[in-house]
Amino acid sequence: FMFGLFTQVIRPDTPLMLQVLYGAEMSLMAFLWFSFVASVLSVSLIRSRFSSVQHIFERFFGGLLILLGMRVALEKSR
């Protein structure tokens, strides 16, 4: 996933220092995001409330992914 994102902003002629900067920035943002999520979900009250509605999120995003997959499949067949 990260390589896929990385290749969207890096070209073969991009200076090495800029490549390193992009890589460090993306790594830092990922670390901060996952640290935030882990910290928030470590709170018992938040975790228990999230667990009670988790099935709704799972169904919604599962349906969204199915629709996206169908769209991709139909686009490729045209």
KAGI-V918528 format. One record per residue. N is the residue number from 1. SS is DSSP state (2 for helix, 1 for strand, 0 for the rest). D_CENTER is the distance of its C-alpha to the mean C-alpha in Angstrom with 1 decimal. Layout:
BEGIN
N_SS_D_CENTER + N_SS_D_CENTER
END
This chain:
BEGIN
1_0_8.2 + 2_2_9.2 + 3_2_12.5 + 4_2_11.5 + 5_2_10.1 + 6_2_13.1 + 7_2_15.5 + 8_2_14.8 + 9_2_16.3 + 10_0_18.8 + 11_0_22.0 + 12_0_24.8 + 13_0_26.9 + 14_0_24.5 + 15_0_26.4 + 16_2_25.5 + 17_2_25.3 + 18_2_22.7 + 19_2_20.6 + 20_2_20.9 + 21_2_20.0 + 22_2_16.8 + 23_2_15.9 + 24_2_16.9 + 25_2_15.1 + 26_2_11.7 + 27_2_12.6 + 28_2_14.0 + 29_2_11.1 + 30_2_8.8 + 31_2_12.0 + 32_2_12.8 + 33_2_9.8 + 34_2_10.2 + 35_2_13.9 + 36_2_13.9 + 37_2_12.3 + 38_2_14.8 + 39_2_17.5 + 40_2_17.2 + 41_2_17.1 + 42_0_20.0 + 43_0_22.3 + 44_2_24.4 + 45_2_24.9 + 46_2_21.2 + 47_2_20.4 + 48_2_23.3 + 49_2_22.6 + 50_2_19.0 + 51_2_20.5 + 52_2_23.0 + 53_2_20.6 + 54_2_17.8 + 55_2_19.5 + 56_2_19.2 + 57_2_15.4 + 58_2_15.3 + 59_2_17.9 + 60_2_16.5 + 61_2_13.0 + 62_2_14.9 + 63_2_17.3 + 64_2_14.9 + 65_2_13.5 + 66_2_17.2 + 67_2_18.1 + 68_2_15.6 + 69_2_16.9 + 70_2_20.4 + 71_2_20.0 + 72_2_18.9 + 73_2_21.8 + 74_2_24.2 + 75_2_23.3 + 76_2_24.0 + 77_2_27.3 + 78_0_28.8
END
